[in-house]
Each structure stands twice: as C-alpha cells, then as structure tokens.
Amino acid sequence: MNYFDMAESYKIKVIENLKKTTLEYRKKAIEEAGYSLFGLKSEDVFIDLLTDSGTGSMSNNQWAAIMKGDESYAGASSFFELKNTINELLGLPYVIPTHQGRAAENVLFSALLKEGDIVPGNKHFDTTLAHIEFRHSKEASFLTDEAKDPESDYPFKGNVDLNKVESFFKTTSKDKIPLFILTITCNSSGGQPVSMENIINLRKLCDKYDIMLFFDAARFAENAYFIKTREKGYENKTIKEIVKQMFSYSDGCTMSSKKDGLVNIGGFIAVRDKNLYEKLQQFCILFEGFIMYGGMAGRDMAALAVGLNESTEFEYLNDRVSQVAYLHKKCKEYGIPLINPAGGHAVFVNASKMLPHIPHDQFPAQALGVELYIESGVRGVEIGTLLADRDPQTGKNRKPDFELLRLAIPRRVYTNRHMDVVAASLNELLKRKDKIRGMKLVYEPKLLRHFTAKLDWI
C-alpha cells in the first residue's frame, strides 16, 4: 500500500482560529452587508470560499524568502530571482512585475488595444472583459460546445472551438484583432482546463493569420496538472516540462500571482518580443512603478519566485486538485447539481438547476450564496447574471449560459473536514430549495457591479 498517497504532503505549522456564529447573527450580518457576499466581514465567515485569489497559505521557504527580500528601487536581487524563475519555467525572456493580475491587464491593454478592437478568447475573466469594454472594445468567446453541457465529463471544457476561431479570423480585419487571450484554466467554464492539443492547434491558427496568442495564466500550473492526468502522451512528463511546452506556443502572458503563484499579492506580464516589452515599460512606469518592481515589494517578488517553483511540483498540485475533487464528490453524493467534471480551483454549483423557480434576472446563484452563508457561515461567490453585468450598448442584463455558485478553495488552508461542512450545508439548502426566494438590485455601479452591488429579497 502507498501510504504517502493517503495524506497531504505537508504539515500545518501555524493556525488561525475561526469564529463560530449563530443563525440570527449571520442573518443580521448579511443584511447589514446589503446581501453582498463581498460586503461581509471576514471575521464573520466560518469557511471562506469567496475566492482562491491571494487567500492561500505560504510555505516556510516562502516566509524565509520574505525575510531576505531586497527592497532596492532599481536592480533589486529579488527582481532578478523572480525574472530568472519565470525565464526558466515559462521560457519567456522579458518580465514586468505588477501588483496583481488586473494591473497586468491594464498595462498590456494600454499598449495594445484601441477603440473598436475585438479581443477573442475561450471565455474572458470578469476583469479582463471589463478592461476590454472600458476601452470601448469588444470580446468574442469561442469556448467549445462541450462546455455548454454541465453534466458532461468532457475532460477539457476550457478548449476553444477551432473551426469557429478560424471563421472569425477569416471574416474579421486583422487590424481589429490585437491578440487572442486563452484563459488556462478557464474560470468561466467551471475551472476547466485547455488541452495541449488545443493549444498547439490554436497556435497554428494564430500563426496562419498573424495574431498574437497570450495566456491568462493565473492557474497555469493546475492546467498543466490536468494535461498530465487527462491527456494521452503526457502522463510521464513532469509538470515543469508540460508548463515549458505550453508556454512555448505563446507570445506572452498576464498572471495573477495570487493563484498559482502561491502568494497573497502580485502579478506580472511576460513576453517574447523585445519591442513589445519596451512599449509595455512605459505603461508600467506610469501605472505601477519602476519596471523592476512594478507595484510589488521586493519581499513579495522573492516569495513569488519560490511559490512558482512550488506550485509546479506534482505533489503540491495533487494535494490541491484532490481536495477540489473531494468536495465535488461529496456534493454529488448529496445530489447537488454541479458543473462536471471537477475543476482545478473550485466547485461550481449549478444554481439554475437547483433553483429553477428563480428566473435569471432575480439572481438565483446570488440567492443561493446568501442562503449558504446564513445556513452555515460558508461564503462562496456568484458567477451568473450579477457578475455578467449589463450590455454596454443596450443596458440590459446579460444572460450567461449558467447561474453558478462558485466555491473557490484557498490553497493549503482548509482540511477535508471543512469540505464536509460545505457539502452538508448545501444538502440542507437542497431540502428546502423551493422556499428560497429571488433577489433584486438596490444599488449597482456601472462597471464590475458584483463587487459592490447591494441587493434585497424579492
């Protein structure tokens, strides 16, 4: 028997006590927050699955690196440690640090996008789409049709439909397409991966039509794990070998290091072309800081260099993805409707199916998330009509393919006993699903409304 596969490959060194609250306390807390899951105080949350971004635990080696961080304004050794790590792992020579992923998008799009452009992808993350539309450009999504079936166990639901991509390239002026952004793994399709075969063939199409291919690489290591475990021919390759091959087909990437970088803050842009790098430098200095720190402290760059290496080890990834699979399995055993198969960073509850009596414009996934918090103090996040925002031309609510409650699991933070609590509390909601009401907006901003909107019950 292989005993080493029966437990996590790490031990817990520091703990943080969790606050246990009453049902009445939680009802009052969420009401005072305007029924916004983002508006809750973290101390009032028992198990926090709002996001896996910046919420993980760092290793002893990362904390040691923080103590050695070089805070020099220019030429800091911590920058070169980070740059060399990215060069080695990703094979991309030019690196610009940023304070987080959306800052990397801001710098990149400031250099590349103009009004009227169209940015294709598999399915853009919310901040990516907001940056595109803020510049009066548009997005085009080419997610594979298999992703539209929540029950399907198709292993690579983050793939693009290559035929549709080529048709788009053929019929759209090249000067309107500054780049193609492939999100790996694809958060908006349920944390689903993109296969190496799909990446290779997309690269060929981009070469044929002379389009740059960039990765939104926030969860690149998890994507590599799925290639190793699901795609034939890669089972004997290391994660680092797979990562190197993946990025060999890209012209560059943006990265929110708060995910697979295993740090609490930070991001970067990495590119292959020197001329583009020099163009990006100007916007980094304008928006972020000098090109050798770009909004990050030296200590954070040092911790990120260690984290990138740790996140591309199979043992870590196996622990990480297995916990997501564990929660997915427990929920399925209770009959909770989910997006299948289990993804890399989160379990996605299909609120459309669980609460079919609530129409999409009454925010069923938000209602489910609020009820989950009231039930057990577990906080998730809505991925549905609220997040989809309004169409900037018509002002009407966009209707997404699914209404999802995302339960994003922080890295190296919770045990499977915590996952048992999450699954059991969802089961309680399933028993009384017909009594859950829809919600209405009380306040919404014009952009990225799900972060600060206020709601109330219908």
Secondary structure, 3 states (H helix, E strand, C coil): CCHHHHCCCCCCCCCCCCCCCCHHHHHHHHHHCCCCHHHCCHHHCCEECCCCCCCCCCCHHHHHHHHCCCCCCCCCHHHHHHHHHHHHHHCCCEEEEECCHHHHHHHHHHHHCCCCCEEEECCCCHHHHHHHHHCCCEEEECECHHHHCCCCCCCCCCCECHHHHHHHHHHCCHHHCCCEEEECCEHHHCCECCCHHHHHHHHHHHHHCCCCEEEECCCHHHHHHHHHHHCCCCCCCCHHHHHHHHHHCCCEEEEECCCCCCCCCCEEEEECCHHHHHHHHHHHHHHCCCCCCCCCCHHHHHHHHHHHHHHCCHHHHHHHHHHHHHHHHHHHHHCCCECCCCCCCEEEEEHHHHCCCCCHHHCHHHHHHHHHHHHHCEECEEECHHHHCECCCCCCECCCCCCEEEEECCCCCCCHHHHHHHHHHHHHHHHCHHHCCCEEEEECCCCCHHHCCEEEEC
